[in-house]
Amino acid sequence: MNILFIGDIVGNPGRKAAKEMIQRLKRERQIDFCIVNGENAAGGSGITYVVAQELYKSGVDAITLGNHTWSKREITNFIDSDKCIVRPANYPEELPGKGSAVISNDKGKIGVLNLMGRVYMDSIDCPFKAAEREIVELKAQVKVIVVDIHAEATSEKCALAWHIDGRVSCVLGTHTHVQTADERILPCGTAFISDVGMTGPSEGIIGVNRDIVINKFLTHMPNKFEIAQGPVQFNAVYLEIDEKTGRTTKIERINTAVD
């Protein structure tokens, strides 16, 4: 089974780049499932119903979120009914949405689990305990499980991957918008990378207009962030997974400029 996971999509430039690359990679690599982190997909913060539908029409099978899950208030109107969006499973149980889901198409079915870190992030429930709970439920239904750990600290992401090595197919870090070069397959068959990176403007600062960000550092005054203009990058990972065992046999970084 071939899976494409696309790093944090930032605004309209990121969505356009994702659409172009999904179509190309599906032809070139026979992608069975495409998953994106979409927590910055609508204007750089959050996601809306219209944006989610746009991503699905582009060839996306599932959307993961993160600390900007609730940035667009309208998400509470559709997150419960959308079977392909998952938000961090370690948010309080009473919040709308779900932390994991089984996604199916004519190529088969996979489990998708979304978690959020706690180091330098919001104070929420333990991602390690949430992972253990959700994995038990998913493994009763599927062999292939993709985990998005949306976190700041590399150590936390790495620790989670080692903790659940062999119980999931891959642990893919998101949130920092900077692709790391530490992709590998752990001893029990779980692929890992600290951060998949960002799909969005490459000459901003993590996708944001760099002048606004620089001014904030210089003055420490709040300012509304705006999506940067100019060249766009596409960051993702390509995975080959044995659908009988759930073990990953290949993980490859993709980092390319998009016209």
N, C-alpha and C positions, 0 to 999 in steps of 0.2 A: 504494500500500500504506500502511495506517494502523497505526502502531506506538505503543503506550503503554509508557513506561518509568517505573517507580515507584521513587522514592528510598528509601534504607535503611529497611527495615521493622523497627521496634523492638517486640519482644515481642508478647504477645497483643493489646494494644490496636491495634498497627499492623496485625496480620494481619486483625483484624475490620474495620478501616477500609478496608484494601485490598480485601477481599472485597466490601464494599458498593459501593465506587467502581468496581471492575472491572465489576461487573454493570451499573451505571448507564452508565458510559462506553461499554461495548460496545453498548448500545442506542442511545445518543445519537450516537456517532461512528463506528460501524461498525469497531471495532478488529479488525485482522487478527491481530496478535501482541501479547502482553503479556509484558513482561520485568520482573523485580523484582530489586533487590539484597537478598539474604536473609541477609547475614552476621550480622545482629543479630536475626534472626527468632525464635530460641528463647531466651526469657528475657533478651534483650538482648545476647547474645554467642554466636555460632555458630548452627548449624542441626542439626536432628535429622531422622531419616527421617520420623517422624510429622508434623513441621512442614512438611517438603517436600511430602508428600502432601496436606496441608491446603491449601497454596498452589496446587498443581495443580488440586485440586477447585474452588478459587475462580476458576479461569480463567486461571491463569498458564501460559505456555508455556515459559519458561526462567528460571533462577535464576543470578545472578552472586554472587560472594562477595568476600572481601577479607582484611584482616589478622586477622580472627577466624575464618578458615576452619576452623582446627583446634581451636577452643575446646571443641567437644563431641567427645570422642574417638570416639564411635560413627560419625562421618562416614567414617572409614576403612573401615567395613563396607559402605558403599553408594555412595560417590562414584564408584567405577569402573563400577558397573553402571547408574547413573543417567545417561541420555543427555542430560538437559536441565539439568544443573548444570555450571557452569564455574567453576573457581577461577583465581586469577591465573596467567597463562601464564609469567610470569617467576620462578615458584618453581622450585627445582631439578627437573630432569627425572625423577629417581628417585622423587619423591613421587607418591602416588596421585592420581587425577583427571586432568582435562584442562583446558587453558587456552582452548580454543575448541571450538565445536560447530556443526553445521548442524542447525537446528530446522525441522521441517516440520509442516504441518497441511493441512486442506482448502483453505486460502487460498494456499498456496505454500510457499516455504522461504526462510530467512534464515540468515546466519552471525552468531554471537554470540561476541565475544572479550572476555576479562576480563584486565586488567592491574593491577599495583599500583605505585605510585610509590615512590621511594627517598628523597626529601627529607623529613626528620623522620619517616621510617618505618623498618621493618626493612631491614637490609642484604641485598638479594637481587639477582638478575640484572637486567640493563638492560631496562626496559620498552620502550624504543625499538627495540632489536634484536629483542626477542621479538615486538613488533608486526609488524615487517617479515617475520619468519619465518612467523608465523601467517597474515598477510594473503595471502601467496602461495598457501598451501594452501586458504584459504577462497575466494579469487577463482576458483579452478579449478572451484568447485562452485556458487557463488551470486553474484548481483549486489549484493544488499543485505547490508551488514555493519554491525552495531551493536557499538560498543566502549564498555565500561565501564572507565574509568580510576579506580581506587580510590586516591586520593592526598590528601595534606595540602596541598601547595603549589599554589596557583593557577597559578604560572608553569610548573610542570612539566606540568600538565594542558594548558595553553594551548600550550606548545611541542610537545607530542605531537600535538595537533590540527592545528597548522600543518604539522608534519612529514609527516603522512599524509593531508593534505587531497587529496581527489580519489580516494583509494584505498579509502576506507570511506564509508559513508553518514552516520555520526555518531560523535562522540566525546563521551561523557557522563560528567561527573565525579561521583563519589560519595565518601563517607567523612566529610565535615565535618558532615553533618546540617543544614546551613544552606543553603537555596536561594538561589542567586545570580541576579542580574538581567542577565546578560550573554549571553543566548542569541542566537545569530546563525548565519548560513550563510556559510561561508568561500568564497572565490572559485571554487574547483573543485567546490563542491557538497556539502561535508561540514558538517553541522550541529554546533554546539558549545555547551556550557554548562559553566561551571566546576564547579557542583555542583547536582544535581537536588534535593537536600534530603532530608527525613526524613518518613516516615509513622509516626507514633507520638504519644505524649503531648506536647502543646504547652506545658505549663506547668512541665515539668521543665527540666533542663539537658541538651540533646541527647538527651532521652528518659528521663533518669535522675532519680530523686528529688532535688530541688534541695538539700534540707537535707544530704543525705549528701555531695554534691559541694562545697557551701560549707564544710562541716566539714573536708573534706580540704584545701581551700585554706588554711583558718585554722590547722590543726594539722599538716599534712603527714604525718598518720598514715594508713596504709592502711585501707580499709574496703570491705566488699562492696557493690557497686552494686545498687540495686533499681530496677525500672521505676517511673516516676512514675505517679500517678493523675490523674484529671480529664480535661479536654477533649483531643481528639485532632485532629491535623492530617493532611492528605493532600497530599504533594508528589510531582509527577510531571512528565514532559514528554510532549507529544503530537507525533508526527512524521508528516508526509506525505512519502512517498518514491516516486520514479519507479522502479518495479521493473524497467524495461527498461535504465535507465542506472545505477541505484544512487544517484543524486543526490537529496538532500533538497530539497524545495520549500517546506516549512513546518516550523517548530519553535515550539511554544507551551508556556509554563510553565503548570502547574496547581497552585494553592495554595488549598486550601479546608479549612474546618472540617468535621468529620464528627460527627454526633450519636452 
